């Protein structure tokens, strides 16, 4: 899933040399089905560009692995299921630390990219296409940890879908297993309803890169985000445009939904306590 980077709309018009755009109708009629389709197209399009939203993807892989591993049992306790693996940021990180990792995602393109990145690094992960709401390809009672990082859960269109996903995660856990997810801290955003977020400026061997987002609010909870990656290349400035949807749901609300799904010992860990870029919610299956 998409790494939930911050970005902001710049007022000038950037060229859209490589634009991937899908339209979600206004209002709520059919929104869940359209959101699924839009988000799947988002990740299909983003797969080959996803690393560009990081200043240094390999450094981020190592850094995130160090942080997440502190919250996990030892590798010998059992395999980990990364239920929203994207191109493999967390899966690759934990595999490099000695964990047995299986990754799944709804997008076949990001799964294929994760497989390639795993092979390049000489790691041993297993990746497959699966939906975190059902996890039909994941055996029950197998994993010491099921995780879904990078604000993956708020892609789901309703509280009921989140409960369904948590229930699927819970049934895949060993008796002492954990669910670990990270989400954006939406409380302030729900109050302020921003239309954009600050840009990130990076340098690639002397070439500039700008990553930013525009948010179009669809209703009180849902927003359509436009992710722009603008690069200074030898052929001039090129802008990649990607579009998806999120439903703003707070960490407290997600904790309550985890409880409804039968998870226990639920803790919300602020970013300042873990060093991760988002709050992390940890729960046990029991």
N, C-alpha and C positions, 0 to 999 in steps of 0.2 A: 504493500500500500504506500500511498504517497507520504513522504516525509513532510510533515506539516510545517514548512518553513514560513517565515514572515516575509511579506513583500508589500509594496505600495504602488499604486498607479502613478505614473509620471504623466504630467499634463500634455506633453508633446505626443504626437502620434508616431508610434514605431512602425516600421514596415513589417508585414506579416508574411515573410517568405516561406514559412513552414508552419501553417496554422491548422490545428485540429480542433474543430468546433462542432458541438452538437447542441441542439436547442431543447430546453425543457419548457413545456407550456406553463403559463402562469396559472395560479390556483392549485387546488389539491386534487382535482380529478385525474386519476391515473398517474399521480406523481410518483408513487412508489415504484411502479413498473418502469416508468421513464427514467427515474433516478438510477435504477439498476443498470439499465442499458447505457445511460450516459457515463456512469462511473466505470463500467467495464470497457467502454470505448476509450475513456481517459487513460486507463492503464495500458491498454493495447498500444495506444499512440505514444505514451510516455516511456515505455520500456527501454528504448535505446538511448534516451536522454536523461533518465532519472538521476544518474550520478552528477549531473550538472547543477542540481539544486544544493549540493554540498560544496563547501570551499575546497575540501580535499576528502573525497569519499573514502579512500583507504584509511586515512587518519580517523575519520568518523567511525568507521567499522571497528577499529581497535578501541577507541574511546568508549563507544557504546557497549562493547563487549565487557570491558572492565567494570563499568557501572552495573550492568544488568547481572553479571555473574555474582555480585555481592548479595543479590536478592534470591539466588537460586540454591537448591541443594547441590551437593557435590556431583560431578559427572557420573559416578558409579551408581547413583540412585535411580537412574532410568533415563530413557530418551526424552527429548524435548520436541514438542510440536509447535512450530511457528505457523499459526493459522492465518496469518496475513503477511506472508513473507516478502511480498514485493520482489525486488531484484536481489534480495538476500542480505541486506545490511546486517540484521541481527543474527540470522542463521549462520552466515559466514563467520561472524565474530565469535559466536559460541562454539562452533565447530573447531575453530583455530585454538580455542582454550580447552579442547579435549572432550566436549560434549557430543553425544550422539544426537543429531538433529534431523528432523523431518520438517520440510516446509511445504506449505500449500497456499494457493491464492486463486481467486476466481478468474484471473487473467492468464491465458495460456502464454501470452507474449512475455510477461514478467517472469513466469516460471521458466521459460526457455532461457531468458537472460540469466536468471539465478543459476541454472544448471551450467551455463558457460562460465560464469564467474567462479563457480565452485571448482570446475575442472582446471581453469587457469591457475588457481591457487593451490592445487593439489590436495584439496579437502574432500571429505567423504560425507556429503549430505544427500538426502533423498528428497526430490521435489516433485510435486504433482498438482494438478488442477483440482480444487475443491472449494466449496462454499462454507464460510465459517458459521453460517446459520445452521448447517446440517452436519458437516464434517463426515459425510458418508464414506469417504475413503480412509478414514482414520479408525483403527480398531479401538473398541472400548477398553477401559481399564488398562491402558498401556503406558501412559506418559507420566513422568514426574512433574512436568510443567507443560501447560498449554499457554501460549502467549499470543498477543495481538497488539503490536506496538504502532507508533506513528499515527495516532488518531484514526485507526481503522474502524473502530466500533461506531463512531458517529456517522459513518456512511449509511448505517442502517436507518430505515425510514420511520420506525415507530418503537415505542417501549416494548411492545410485544416481540418484535424482531430481535431486540437486544436480549430479552429474557430467553428467547429460543436459542440464540447463539451461546449464551452463558450455560444453558442447560446442556447443549451439545458438548461444550468444553468440559463441563463437570463430569459427564459420563465417560469421557476419554481418559480421565485421570486415574492414576493409582490411588489407593486409599489415603495416602499421605500427600497427594499431589497438590500443586498450586496452579492457580490462574494468575497470570501477570499481564496487565494491559497498560498502555499509556494513552492519554487523551489530552487534547488542548484544554486549558483552563478557561472555560467559556463564560464563567459568571460575569466578568467585566465586559466581555463582548456583548452579552445579552443586554446589559445596561446601556452600553454606548453605541451598539449597532454600527461598527465602523464600516466604511465603504472601501477602505484600503488599509494596508499595513506597511510598515517601513521597508524600504528596499535593502537588499544585501548586495554589496559590491565586492567582486572577487577579481583576482588577477591570475591569468593563465599564461605563464611565461612571457609576461609583458603585454598580453592581450587582455582586455577588460571583459568582464561578464557581470550582468545585472540580473538578479532574480527578485521578482516581486509578484504580488497578488492584488487583484481587485475583487471585492465581494459585492454581489447583487443580492439583496435580501428578497426572498420569495414570499415569506410570511414571517410570523413572529419567531419562528425557530429555524427555518430552513433558509439556506443561502446557496447561491451558485457562485463558485469561485473561478476566477480566471488566473491561471498561473502563466506568467511570462518569463522566459529565459532569453535574454538578449545578449548576443555575443559579438565581439569585435573580431572578425576573421580576416584572412588575407583577401577575401572577396568582398569585404565590407561588412556592415552590421547586418546580422541575421537574427530574427525574432522567432522563437518557437512559442506557440500559444496552445495551452491545454485547458480544458474546462471540465469541472465536475461539481458535485453537490455534497453538502454536509447538512446535518441537523444538529444544531447547538444543544448539547445536553451536558449538564454540569457533572462534576465528579461526584457530588453528593447524590444526585439522581442516579448515576450509574451504579454507585455503591448499593443503593436501595434495590435496583433492578437485579444486581448480582445476588442479593439476599433472596429475592423472589424466586430466583432460579435454583435455590438450594445451596449456594455457596456460603461459607462460614468464615469467621475470623477475618473480616474484610477491613482492610486498612488503606487509606488514601495517603500517599507519601508525596508531599510537595516537592517541586523541582529543587528548591533550595536545600532539601535534606539529602537528596540522592545525587545531585550533579547532573541528572538527565535533563533534557531540554523541555520535557513535559512532566506533569504530575503522573505518577504511576499508582495503579490500584492493584493490590495483591489480595488474594483470597485463597482459602483452602477448600478442597472438595468435600472431604469428610463423609 
